[in-house]
């Protein structure tokens, strides 16, 4: 079972995880529609898993492939059903899976 933590707000392209599941919001939801996420602090034990989900539909959290986030390609979390699942290796987060919802036509 995942433990739901608080909603995390991006600051300087960074969040700090404290639980296994977090909603992620941009730093200024009234004025910022897209914000990059390049660093996730809070990895403690190799094998630690975290699931991140967009806080709401009005913002886009762009999870960027970076030195500390090995996810292969950037992933946009822009609806409140988009998720990315990451695992801490002891030195960086690696992507295990992402789910980006599509709107039925």
TORTIKOL-864143 format. One line per field, with one value per residue: residue number from 1; residue in one letter; chain; y, x, z of N, C-alpha, C, CB in turn. Coordinates in nm, 3 decimals. Each point is the difference from the previous one (the first is absolute). Last residue first. Glycine has a CB too. Example, Ala and Ser with C-alpha at 12.3 -4.5 7.8 and 13.67 -1.06 7.14 Angstrom:
2
resi = 2  1
resn = S  A
chain = A  A
nyy = -0.225  -0.509
nxx = 1.285  -0.089
nzz = 0.708  0.208
cayy = 0.119  0.119
caxx = 0.082  -0.089
cazz = 0.006  0.000
cyy = 0.109  0.120
cxx = -0.077  0.090
czz = 0.073  0.000
cbyy = -0.063  -0.117
cbxx = 0.118  -0.189
cbzz = -0.215  0.125
//
This chain:
105
resi = 105  104  103  102  101  100  99  98  97  96  95  94  93  92  91  90  89  88  87  86  85  84  83  82  81  80  79  78  77  76  75  74  73  72  71  70  69  68  67  66  65  64  63  62  61  60  59  58  57  56  55  54  53  52  51  50  49  48  47  46  45  44  43  42  41  40  39  38  37  36  35  34  33  32  31  30  29  28  27  26  25  24  23  22  21  20  19  18  17  16  15  14  13  12  11  10  9  8  7  6  5  4  3  2  1
resn = X  X  X  X  X  X  X  X  X  X  X  X  X  X  X  X  X  X  X  X  X  X  X  X  X  X  X  X  X  X  X  X  X  X  X  X  X  X  X  X  X  X  X  X  X  X  X  X  X  X  X  X  X  X  X  X  X  X  X  X  X  X  X  X  X  X  X  X  X  X  X  X  X  X  X  X  X  X  X  X  X  X  X  X  X  X  X  X  X  X  X  X  X  X  X  X  X  X  X  X  X  X  X  X  X
chain = A  A  A  A  A  A  A  A  A  A  A  A  A  A  A  A  A  A  A  A  A  A  A  A  A  A  A  A  A  A  A  A  A  A  A  A  A  A  A  A  A  A  A  A  A  A  A  A  A  A  A  A  A  A  A  A  A  A  A  A  A  A  A  A  A  A  A  A  A  A  A  A  A  A  A  A  A  A  A  A  A  A  A  A  A  A  A  A  A  A  A  A  A  A  A  A  A  A  A  A  A  A  A  A  A
nyy = 1.023  -0.049  0.293  -0.365  0.040  -0.186  -0.361  -0.079  -0.418  0.134  0.396  0.005  0.419  -0.120  -0.245  -0.267  0.073  0.124  -0.111  0.354  -0.092  0.476  0.026  0.334  0.013  0.474  0.085  0.131  -0.250  -0.036  -0.285  0.117  -0.560  -0.206  0.189  0.008  0.457  0.078  0.054  -0.054  -0.142  0.345  -0.102  0.484  0.017  0.341  0.174  -0.093  -0.479  -0.052  -0.313  -0.467  -0.399  -0.209  -0.478  -0.097  -0.484  -0.028  -0.330  0.334  0.392  0.504  0.338  0.436  0.254  -0.072  0.395  0.068  0.067  0.473  0.178  0.137  0.341  0.313  0.292  -0.324  -0.396  0.145  -0.490  -0.434  -0.480  -0.534  -0.290  -0.454  -0.502  -0.058  0.511  0.291  0.119  0.539  0.174  0.368  0.312  0.312  -0.205  -0.279  -0.136  -0.532  -0.054  -0.411  -0.591  -0.434  -0.455  -0.385  -0.537
nxx = -1.218  0.101  0.490  0.411  0.264  0.523  0.147  0.544  0.255  0.482  0.376  0.386  0.129  0.572  0.161  -0.363  -0.407  -0.514  -0.364  -0.410  -0.462  -0.213  -0.563  -0.336  -0.423  0.085  0.338  0.490  0.373  0.282  0.479  0.434  0.224  0.309  0.109  0.423  -0.053  0.485  0.125  -0.541  -0.379  -0.374  -0.508  -0.242  -0.450  -0.351  -0.432  -0.463  -0.031  0.363  0.404  0.144  0.271  0.489  0.024  0.525  0.210  0.491  0.290  0.328  -0.247  -0.011  -0.055  -0.135  0.165  -0.103  0.197  -0.319  -0.507  -0.063  -0.552  -0.361  -0.276  0.131  -0.389  -0.272  0.300  0.502  0.159  -0.382  -0.076  0.079  -0.299  0.361  -0.024  0.403  0.180  0.392  0.248  0.136  -0.049  0.328  -0.137  -0.139  -0.500  -0.413  -0.291  -0.147  -0.482  0.208  -0.053  -0.342  0.327  -0.203  -0.016
nzz = -2.753  0.566  0.121  0.197  0.500  -0.029  0.358  -0.012  0.257  0.136  -0.145  0.441  0.338  0.140  0.422  0.207  -0.279  0.186  -0.442  -0.153  -0.223  -0.183  -0.058  -0.233  0.240  0.072  -0.477  0.002  0.158  -0.489  0.070  -0.317  -0.033  0.392  0.441  0.246  0.258  0.078  -0.484  -0.277  -0.286  0.319  0.112  -0.110  0.302  -0.276  0.331  -0.131  0.078  0.475  0.081  -0.328  0.357  0.082  0.261  0.191  0.123  0.240  -0.209  0.179  0.374  -0.137  -0.403  0.183  -0.382  -0.537  -0.329  -0.380  -0.034  -0.309  0.029  -0.355  0.265  0.427  0.112  0.260  0.049  0.037  0.043  -0.155  0.362  -0.019  0.355  0.152  0.132  0.295  0.253  -0.084  -0.473  -0.038  -0.543  -0.279  -0.319  0.390  0.095  -0.211  0.487  0.100  0.270  0.404  -0.125  0.003  0.035  -0.379  0.218
cayy = 0.084  -0.076  0.030  0.063  -0.024  0.130  -0.011  0.123  0.005  -0.135  -0.018  -0.056  -0.058  0.076  0.120  0.031  -0.102  0.054  -0.077  0.006  -0.082  -0.058  -0.041  -0.035  -0.146  -0.057  -0.022  0.119  -0.033  0.106  -0.045  0.087  0.114  -0.024  -0.046  -0.080  -0.064  -0.064  -0.079  0.078  -0.094  0.005  -0.077  -0.067  -0.029  -0.110  0.016  0.133  0.007  0.039  0.049  0.142  0.028  0.143  0.030  0.111  0.033  0.086  -0.075  -0.058  -0.139  -0.046  -0.141  -0.087  -0.036  -0.049  -0.060  -0.064  -0.072  -0.115  0.015  -0.110  -0.114  -0.094  0.061  0.107  -0.051  0.111  0.094  0.103  0.125  0.101  0.090  0.145  0.057  -0.076  -0.118  -0.050  -0.099  -0.096  -0.038  -0.107  -0.125  -0.008  0.120  0.012  0.113  0.062  0.053  0.131  0.115  0.131  0.096  0.126  0.117
caxx = -0.056  -0.069  -0.142  -0.046  -0.138  -0.050  -0.133  -0.078  -0.120  -0.053  -0.140  -0.019  -0.133  -0.092  0.068  0.106  0.106  0.129  0.070  0.146  0.049  0.130  0.092  0.133  0.011  0.006  -0.136  -0.084  -0.114  -0.089  -0.137  -0.081  -0.057  0.004  -0.132  0.022  -0.126  -0.057  0.103  0.115  0.112  0.107  0.106  0.082  0.129  0.078  0.145  0.034  -0.003  -0.126  -0.092  -0.031  -0.120  -0.035  -0.092  -0.092  -0.085  -0.112  -0.124  -0.011  0.041  0.072  0.031  -0.074  0.073  -0.085  0.066  0.127  0.046  0.089  0.123  0.094  -0.074  0.089  0.071  -0.081  -0.109  -0.095  0.029  0.096  -0.056  0.102  -0.047  -0.018  -0.092  0.007  -0.085  0.000  -0.102  0.055  -0.091  0.028  -0.005  0.129  0.079  0.132  0.008  0.132  0.022  -0.057  0.061  -0.020  -0.028  0.072  -0.084
cazz = -0.105  -0.105  -0.001  -0.124  -0.041  -0.042  -0.060  0.001  -0.084  -0.014  -0.032  -0.135  -0.023  -0.086  -0.051  0.094  -0.014  0.041  0.103  0.001  0.110  -0.031  0.106  -0.053  -0.006  0.134  0.048  -0.019  0.087  0.046  0.018  0.085  -0.073  -0.144  -0.043  -0.121  -0.038  0.120  0.068  0.045  0.004  -0.100  0.064  -0.101  0.060  -0.055  0.001  -0.048  -0.146  -0.063  0.103  -0.015  -0.080  -0.005  -0.109  0.019  -0.114  0.039  -0.014  -0.134  -0.007  0.118  -0.019  0.091  0.121  0.109  0.115  -0.038  0.119  -0.010  0.077  -0.020  -0.052  -0.067  -0.113  -0.059  -0.083  0.000  0.108  -0.041  -0.052  -0.025  -0.104  0.017  -0.098  -0.125  0.001  0.137  0.033  0.096  0.109  0.095  -0.077  -0.071  0.032  -0.061  -0.091  -0.009  -0.134  -0.030  0.066  -0.063  0.106  -0.004  0.000
cyy = -0.037  0.094  -0.080  0.020  0.068  -0.024  0.141  -0.029  0.140  -0.003  -0.147  -0.024  -0.052  -0.073  0.085  0.123  0.012  -0.112  0.062  -0.087  -0.010  -0.074  -0.041  -0.035  -0.045  -0.152  -0.067  -0.024  0.121  -0.059  0.115  -0.051  0.083  0.117  -0.021  -0.060  -0.074  -0.069  -0.073  -0.092  0.082  -0.111  -0.020  -0.068  -0.080  -0.008  -0.120  0.025  0.134  0.015  0.041  0.042  0.151  0.018  0.147  0.016  0.117  0.041  0.077  -0.090  -0.050  -0.140  -0.048  -0.147  -0.096  -0.040  -0.043  -0.071  -0.076  -0.058  -0.129  0.027  -0.122  -0.119  -0.095  0.056  0.107  -0.037  0.116  0.103  0.094  0.120  0.107  0.060  0.149  0.053  -0.069  -0.127  -0.047  -0.095  -0.093  -0.026  -0.124  -0.135  -0.018  0.132  0.012  0.111  0.075  0.034  0.128  0.110  0.139  0.090  0.124
cxx = -0.144  -0.061  -0.068  -0.150  -0.030  -0.137  -0.047  -0.133  -0.058  -0.119  -0.036  -0.150  -0.005  -0.134  -0.088  0.078  0.107  0.104  0.136  0.057  0.151  0.047  0.135  0.092  0.134  -0.009  0.011  -0.149  -0.092  -0.111  -0.083  -0.144  -0.081  -0.049  -0.009  -0.133  0.019  -0.134  -0.057  0.100  0.125  0.102  0.108  0.116  0.078  0.132  0.065  0.150  0.046  0.016  -0.134  -0.103  -0.019  -0.118  -0.036  -0.085  -0.091  -0.077  -0.124  -0.123  -0.015  0.058  0.087  0.020  -0.084  0.092  -0.104  0.069  0.124  0.031  0.079  0.126  0.089  -0.080  0.088  0.065  -0.087  -0.118  -0.098  0.013  0.111  -0.065  0.106  -0.069  -0.017  -0.095  0.009  -0.082  0.018  -0.111  0.077  -0.118  0.018  0.014  0.136  0.064  0.143  -0.003  0.132  0.017  -0.071  0.059  -0.011  -0.044  0.089
czz = -0.029  -0.103  -0.110  0.011  -0.133  -0.061  -0.028  -0.066  0.004  -0.095  -0.012  -0.021  -0.143  -0.007  -0.091  -0.044  0.106  -0.007  0.026  0.111  -0.011  0.125  -0.058  0.116  -0.059  0.000  0.136  0.020  -0.007  0.086  0.054  0.004  0.098  -0.082  -0.151  -0.044  -0.133  -0.025  0.122  0.069  0.034  0.022  -0.106  0.073  -0.103  0.075  -0.069  -0.011  -0.056  -0.150  -0.059  0.104  -0.007  -0.094  0.011  -0.126  0.036  -0.125  0.043  -0.005  -0.143  -0.016  0.115  -0.024  0.083  0.114  0.102  0.114  -0.041  0.137  -0.010  0.082  -0.021  -0.049  -0.078  -0.126  -0.064  -0.088  0.010  0.111  -0.043  -0.068  -0.015  -0.121  0.030  -0.108  -0.136  0.015  0.144  0.041  0.093  0.093  0.087  -0.071  -0.065  0.041  -0.051  -0.103  0.002  -0.148  -0.040  0.086  -0.063  0.115  0.000
cbyy = 0.026  -0.183  0.232  -0.108  -0.019  0.095  -0.218  0.145  -0.244  -0.053  0.218  -0.109  0.156  0.093  -0.126  -0.242  -0.002  0.172  -0.209  0.232  -0.132  0.183  -0.075  0.153  -0.012  0.210  -0.021  0.077  -0.153  0.135  -0.238  0.198  -0.131  -0.236  0.121  -0.052  0.179  0.171  0.163  0.206  -0.160  0.247  -0.119  0.169  0.002  0.026  0.135  0.078  -0.162  0.115  0.076  -0.011  -0.221  0.068  -0.239  0.116  -0.241  0.085  -0.204  0.010  -0.038  0.143  0.024  0.178  0.223  -0.080  0.141  0.175  -0.020  0.096  0.165  -0.045  0.159  0.073  0.207  0.055  -0.196  0.170  -0.062  -0.036  -0.026  -0.177  -0.047  0.008  -0.222  -0.198  0.106  0.233  -0.074  0.166  0.024  0.060  0.125  0.155  0.040  -0.143  0.119  -0.215  0.017  0.074  -0.119  -0.084  -0.142  -0.019  -0.125
cbxx = 0.226  -0.047  0.042  0.187  -0.067  0.235  -0.054  0.208  -0.047  0.079  0.001  0.231  -0.108  0.194  0.213  0.016  -0.044  -0.112  -0.122  -0.010  -0.217  0.057  -0.194  -0.032  -0.249  -0.102  -0.096  0.171  0.137  0.051  0.076  0.149  -0.007  -0.033  -0.097  0.239  -0.134  0.118  0.172  -0.144  -0.108  -0.033  -0.161  -0.064  -0.091  -0.108  -0.012  -0.210  -0.184  -0.069  0.195  0.051  -0.107  0.240  -0.093  0.162  0.006  0.127  0.133  0.252  -0.067  -0.149  -0.016  -0.163  0.121  -0.183  0.203  0.024  -0.236  0.098  -0.109  -0.090  -0.157  0.194  -0.004  -0.087  0.000  0.185  0.235  -0.056  -0.200  0.181  -0.248  0.204  -0.120  0.064  -0.156  0.030  -0.012  0.173  -0.207  0.242  0.090  0.104  -0.124  -0.072  -0.189  0.111  -0.249  0.047  0.219  -0.208  0.121  0.022  -0.185
cbzz = -0.098  0.165  0.093  -0.137  0.240  -0.041  0.122  -0.007  0.043  0.232  -0.117  0.002  0.169  -0.136  0.015  0.060  -0.244  0.152  -0.069  -0.096  0.010  -0.170  0.138  -0.199  -0.023  0.084  -0.237  -0.157  0.157  -0.206  0.040  -0.054  -0.219  0.050  0.194  0.070  0.121  0.133  -0.078  0.028  -0.171  -0.018  0.163  -0.182  0.241  -0.228  0.214  0.101  0.007  0.210  0.134  -0.247  0.067  0.047  -0.007  0.159  -0.081  0.203  0.036  -0.033  0.240  0.135  -0.250  0.016  -0.001  -0.161  -0.038  -0.171  0.099  -0.208  0.158  -0.233  -0.108  0.142  0.128  0.227  0.145  0.038  -0.028  -0.245  0.151  -0.020  0.048  0.143  -0.029  0.135  0.169  0.080  -0.242  0.084  -0.148  -0.010  -0.193  0.168  0.221  -0.195  0.120  0.068  -0.048  0.236  0.007  -0.111  0.174  -0.250  0.121
//
